[in-house]
Amino acid sequence: MGQNTEKTYTPSQIEAKLVGRLARWQFVDGFIERTYITTGWKATLIVVNTVGHLCEAAWHHPDMEVTYNKVRVKLQNHDAGGITDKDFELAQKLDDVVLWQPDGALTGPPVSQSIIKREG
C-alpha cells in the first residue's frame, strides 16, 4: 500500500469549513459528526442503509451510533489520519440525500410517515 498524501485540515480550518451548508456538522474528537433525528425505528433503519450505501459507493466508511430515533455519523479519513476533502464532500452528499424532501409531482408521504424530523 502506498502512502496517503491527501491534505488534512487543522482544527481551525475544519471549523471554518463547517459553516453554511455544513453548519449542522461539528468537529468533535478528531471527527466531523452530525446526528440525524428520525421519526422512529423504521425511519432510522432507512437512514442507516442510505448512509451505508453512500459511504460504500464513495469507499469512505464512517463510524455510526444508532438508537431508536437517532443516527450519529462520524467522518474521518482514517488512511490520511485526519479530516480531508473526502470528509467534507461526503458530509454534504449525506445531507443532500438524507434530508431531501420531495416536491412537485413527488408529493411524499403524509407527515406521520416522514423519515427525518424537519429542521427549524
C-alpha positions in Angstrom: 0.0 0.0 0.0 1.2 3.5 -0.9 1.5 6.4 1.5 -1.6 8.6 1.7 -0.8 12.1 0.6 -4.2 13.7 1.0 -4.2 17.1 2.7 -5.6 17.0 6.2 -7.0 20.2 7.8 -6.2 21.8 11.1 -8.9 22.3 13.7 -9.4 26.0 12.8 -9.5 25.2 9.1 -12.1 22.5 9.8 -14.3 24.8 11.9 -14.1 27.4 9.0 -15.3 24.8 6.5 -18.2 23.8 8.8 -20.2 26.9 8.0 -23.1 27.5 5.6 -24.3 24.2 4.1 -22.4 22.1 6.7 -23.4 24.2 9.7 -25.1 21.3 11.4 -21.9 19.2 11.4 -19.5 19.6 14.3 -15.8 18.9 14.8 -15.5 16.6 17.9 -12.6 14.4 19.0 -10.9 14.3 15.5 -14.1 13.6 13.6 -16.7 15.7 11.8 -20.1 14.5 13.1 -23.8 15.0 12.8 -26.8 13.4 14.3 -29.9 12.9 12.2 -33.2 12.8 14.2 -35.7 10.4 12.7 -39.3 9.8 13.3 -38.8 6.3 14.7 -37.1 2.9 14.3 -38.2 2.2 10.7 -37.1 5.6 9.6 -33.8 5.1 11.5 -33.1 1.9 9.5 -33.8 3.7 6.2 -31.3 6.4 7.2 -28.7 3.9 8.3 -29.0 2.0 5.0 -28.9 5.2 3.0 -25.7 6.4 4.8 -24.2 2.9 4.4 -24.9 2.9 0.6 -23.5 6.4 0.0 -20.4 5.7 2.1 -19.7 2.3 0.4 -20.2 3.9 -3.0 -17.7 6.6 -2.0 -15.3 4.0 -0.4 -15.2 6.1 2.7 -16.5 4.5 5.8 -18.0 6.3 8.8 -18.3 5.5 12.5 -22.0 5.4 13.4 -24.1 5.2 16.5 -27.7 4.1 16.1 -30.6 4.4 18.5 -34.4 4.3 18.2 -34.7 7.7 16.5 -31.2 9.0 16.0 -28.3 8.2 13.7 -25.0 9.8 14.6 -22.5 9.8 11.7 -18.8 10.5 12.4 -16.4 11.0 9.5 -12.6 11.0 9.4 -10.3 9.9 6.7 -8.6 7.0 8.6 -6.0 6.5 5.9 -4.9 10.1 6.0 -5.2 10.3 9.8 -7.5 13.3 9.8 -10.2 15.3 8.1 -9.8 15.7 4.3 -11.8 17.0 1.4 -13.4 13.5 1.2 -15.0 14.0 4.6 -16.5 17.4 3.7 -17.7 16.1 0.3 -19.3 13.0 1.8 -20.9 15.1 4.6 -22.5 17.3 2.0 -23.7 14.3 0.0 -25.2 12.7 3.1 -27.1 15.8 3.9 -28.3 16.2 0.3 -29.7 12.7 0.2 -30.8 12.0 3.8 -32.5 15.4 4.1 -34.0 15.6 0.6 -37.7 16.4 0.6 -40.0 15.7 -2.4 -41.7 18.5 -4.2 -43.6 19.0 -7.4 -45.2 15.7 -8.6 -43.3 13.9 -5.9 -45.6 14.7 -3.0 -44.0 12.5 -0.4 -45.6 10.6 2.4 -48.0 12.0 4.9 -46.3 13.8 7.8 -46.9 10.8 10.0 -44.8 8.7 7.7 -41.9 11.1 7.2 -38.4 9.8 7.8 -36.4 12.8 9.1 -37.8 15.3 11.5 -38.0 18.7 9.9 -35.2 21.1 11.0 -36.1 24.6 12.1 
